[in-house]
């Protein structure tokens, strides 16, 4: 029952979108393009931050270990 309801809602939504006037479709397309570009930019910035953090960790000197003298 739920699957058939889901399919019928998708069908109705797709018919509704197809029936919209061309200027509205262009506006929706432009909006979705802006959203996709914004999300892609965020993903790229996140990747660059991770890459920079890995490079900084690799470039940082290892913690120096100082051997403590034995006690008598």
CNS distance restraints for C-alpha pairs under 8 A (distance, minus, plus):
assign (resid   1 and name CA) (resid   5 and name CA) 6.24 0.50 0.50
assign (resid   2 and name CA) (resid   6 and name CA) 6.06 0.50 0.50
assign (resid   3 and name CA) (resid   7 and name CA) 6.15 0.50 0.50
assign (resid   4 and name CA) (resid   8 and name CA) 6.10 0.50 0.50
assign (resid   5 and name CA) (resid   9 and name CA) 6.15 0.50 0.50
assign (resid   6 and name CA) (resid  10 and name CA) 6.31 0.50 0.50
assign (resid   7 and name CA) (resid  11 and name CA) 6.20 0.50 0.50
assign (resid   8 and name CA) (resid  12 and name CA) 6.17 0.50 0.50
assign (resid   9 and name CA) (resid  13 and name CA) 6.07 0.50 0.50
assign (resid  10 and name CA) (resid  14 and name CA) 6.09 0.50 0.50
assign (resid  11 and name CA) (resid  15 and name CA) 6.22 0.50 0.50
assign (resid  12 and name CA) (resid  16 and name CA) 6.09 0.50 0.50
assign (resid  13 and name CA) (resid  17 and name CA) 6.20 0.50 0.50
assign (resid  14 and name CA) (resid  18 and name CA) 6.20 0.50 0.50
assign (resid  15 and name CA) (resid  19 and name CA) 6.24 0.50 0.50
assign (resid  16 and name CA) (resid  20 and name CA) 6.64 0.50 0.50
assign (resid  17 and name CA) (resid  25 and name CA) 7.76 0.50 0.50
assign (resid  20 and name CA) (resid  24 and name CA) 6.44 0.50 0.50
assign (resid  20 and name CA) (resid  25 and name CA) 6.46 0.50 0.50
assign (resid  21 and name CA) (resid  25 and name CA) 6.40 0.50 0.50
assign (resid  22 and name CA) (resid  26 and name CA) 6.12 0.50 0.50
assign (resid  23 and name CA) (resid  27 and name CA) 6.19 0.50 0.50
assign (resid  24 and name CA) (resid  28 and name CA) 6.18 0.50 0.50
assign (resid  25 and name CA) (resid  29 and name CA) 6.05 0.50 0.50
assign (resid  26 and name CA) (resid  30 and name CA) 6.07 0.50 0.50
assign (resid  27 and name CA) (resid  31 and name CA) 6.15 0.50 0.50
assign (resid  28 and name CA) (resid  32 and name CA) 6.18 0.50 0.50
assign (resid  29 and name CA) (resid  33 and name CA) 6.11 0.50 0.50
assign (resid  30 and name CA) (resid  34 and name CA) 6.25 0.50 0.50
assign (resid  31 and name CA) (resid  35 and name CA) 6.29 0.50 0.50
assign (resid  32 and name CA) (resid  36 and name CA) 6.08 0.50 0.50
assign (resid  33 and name CA) (resid  37 and name CA) 6.15 0.50 0.50
assign (resid  34 and name CA) (resid  38 and name CA) 6.11 0.50 0.50
assign (resid  35 and name CA) (resid  39 and name CA) 6.20 0.50 0.50
assign (resid  36 and name CA) (resid  40 and name CA) 6.09 0.50 0.50
assign (resid  37 and name CA) (resid  41 and name CA) 6.11 0.50 0.50
assign (resid  38 and name CA) (resid  42 and name CA) 6.30 0.50 0.50
assign (resid  39 and name CA) (resid  43 and name CA) 6.22 0.50 0.50
assign (resid  40 and name CA) (resid  44 and name CA) 6.15 0.50 0.50
assign (resid  41 and name CA) (resid  45 and name CA) 6.12 0.50 0.50
assign (resid  42 and name CA) (resid  46 and name CA) 6.11 0.50 0.50
assign (resid  43 and name CA) (resid  47 and name CA) 6.17 0.50 0.50
assign (resid  44 and name CA) (resid  48 and name CA) 6.15 0.50 0.50
assign (resid  45 and name CA) (resid  49 and name CA) 6.15 0.50 0.50
assign (resid  46 and name CA) (resid  50 and name CA) 6.26 0.50 0.50
assign (resid  47 and name CA) (resid  51 and name CA) 6.09 0.50 0.50
assign (resid  48 and name CA) (resid  52 and name CA) 6.06 0.50 0.50
assign (resid  49 and name CA) (resid  53 and name CA) 6.11 0.50 0.50
assign (resid  50 and name CA) (resid  54 and name CA) 6.22 0.50 0.50
assign (resid  51 and name CA) (resid  55 and name CA) 6.22 0.50 0.50
assign (resid  52 and name CA) (resid  56 and name CA) 6.06 0.50 0.50
assign (resid  53 and name CA) (resid  57 and name CA) 6.12 0.50 0.50
assign (resid  54 and name CA) (resid  58 and name CA) 6.14 0.50 0.50
assign (resid  55 and name CA) (resid  59 and name CA) 6.07 0.50 0.50
assign (resid  56 and name CA) (resid  60 and name CA) 6.02 0.50 0.50
